[in-house]
Amino acid sequence: MKTKELFDIFNTHKDKSLLFEYKPQEFVGANYHITEVKHIKIDSVDCGSGTDTWNETIIQLWESPLEIGKRDFMSVYKALSILNKVGKMKPYDMEAELKFEYSNKTFHTAQMFVNDFEIQNNNLIIKLGVEKTDCKAKEACGIVEEAKTDLVSDEPCCSPSGNCC
């Protein structure tokens, strides 16, 4: 998702509560704060000597230990006002890729993409997800991705002579 898309969604749903789903059915606590907005410029060289540049907007979410047990989530209106204030201080690249940074006691710190959003009752739920690392220079490095084939067998998968392992 691009930064502009998030602003468009927020502007459309200002009256909703804002929830973040960081894993299926796992939500950032209602005690979260937006603690930092990063405007990042990536200038990279991959293992095949290819170069690339792009911008990212990273919004950091943090759960306040002083507000554990809080039940009311931040409103989209309040989040939008925070992000608008940031934009006046440091303008956004509205075409920048958008990520949210988050962790808690049981979930490692991660920068997550927005995979989707949905409206449930009076809630705007932003669905976050991680992407695995990948090699951008597969062709240059001679890495061939094998086509997945379905293995069909009458043998149980976990038997010593099974074809799954």
SVG drawing of the C-alpha trace seen along z (x, -y; Angstrom):
<svg xmlns="http://www.w3.org/2000/svg" viewBox="-22 -22 49 69">
<polyline fill="none" stroke="black" stroke-width="0.4" points="0.0,0.0 1.2,-3.5 1.1,-6.3 -1.6,-8.1 -3.9,-5.1 -3.7,-5.0 -4.6,-8.7 -7.5,-8.1 -8.8,-5.3 -8.4,-7.3 -10.2,-10.3 -13.1,-8.1 -13.5,-6.4 -12.7,-9.2 -15.6,-8.2 -14.3,-4.7 -12.0,-3.2 -8.6,-2.2 -7.4,1.4 -4.3,3.2 -4.2,6.9 -0.6,8.0 -1.3,11.7 -4.6,13.5 -6.9,12.7 -4.0,11.0 -4.5,7.3 -2.3,4.4 -3.6,3.5 -6.0,0.6 -3.2,-1.0 -1.1,-1.7 0.4,-5.1 1.8,-6.3 5.3,-7.0 7.3,-7.8 6.9,-8.3 9.9,-7.6 10.5,-8.9 13.0,-6.5 15.0,-6.6 16.3,-3.2 19.3,-3.3 20.4,0.3 22.7,2.6 21.6,6.3 23.9,9.3 23.7,9.2 25.0,5.6 21.6,4.2 20.8,0.8 17.4,-0.5 16.0,-3.4 12.6,-3.9 11.0,-5.7 9.1,-4.2 6.9,-5.7 7.2,-3.7 4.7,-4.3 5.7,-2.9 3.1,-1.6 3.9,-1.1 1.8,0.2 2.0,-1.9 2.6,0.1 0.8,-2.6 -2.5,-1.9 -2.7,1.9 -6.3,2.9 -7.5,-0.2 -10.5,0.8 -11.2,-2.1 -9.0,-2.2 -7.7,-5.3 -10.0,-6.9 -9.1,-7.2 -9.7,-10.9 -7.0,-11.2 -4.5,-9.0 -5.1,-11.2 -4.6,-14.4 -1.2,-12.9 -0.1,-12.0 -1.2,-15.4 0.8,-17.2 3.9,-15.1 3.3,-15.9 3.4,-19.6 6.8,-19.2 8.2,-16.6 6.3,-16.3 5.3,-12.8 6.1,-11.2 2.6,-10.0 3.8,-7.4 6.1,-5.9 5.5,-2.2 3.8,-2.2 4.8,0.0 3.9,0.3 6.6,1.1 5.4,3.0 6.4,5.6 5.2,6.8 6.3,9.4 5.4,12.4 5.9,10.9 9.3,9.8 9.9,6.3 8.9,6.2 8.1,3.7 4.9,5.0 3.1,4.2 -0.6,3.4 -2.1,6.4 -5.7,5.2 -8.3,3.4 -11.9,4.1 -14.7,2.5 -16.3,4.4 -19.1,2.6 -17.6,-0.8 -14.0,0.4 -11.5,-0.1 -9.1,2.9 -5.8,2.5 -4.5,6.0 -0.7,6.2 1.7,8.9 5.3,9.6 7.0,10.5 9.9,13.0 13.2,11.8 14.0,12.7 16.8,12.4 16.1,9.7 19.0,11.0 17.9,14.6 18.4,14.6 21.8,12.8 22.9,15.2 21.7,18.3 19.0,19.2 16.3,21.2 13.0,21.4 11.6,24.8 8.0,25.2 5.9,26.7 4.4,30.0 1.8,31.9 3.1,35.2 0.5,38.0 1.1,41.2 -0.9,43.8 1.9,44.0 1.4,42.2 3.5,39.0 5.3,39.8 6.2,43.4 9.9,44.2 9.3,44.9 7.0,41.9 7.6,39.3 7.1,36.1 10.3,35.7"/>
</svg>
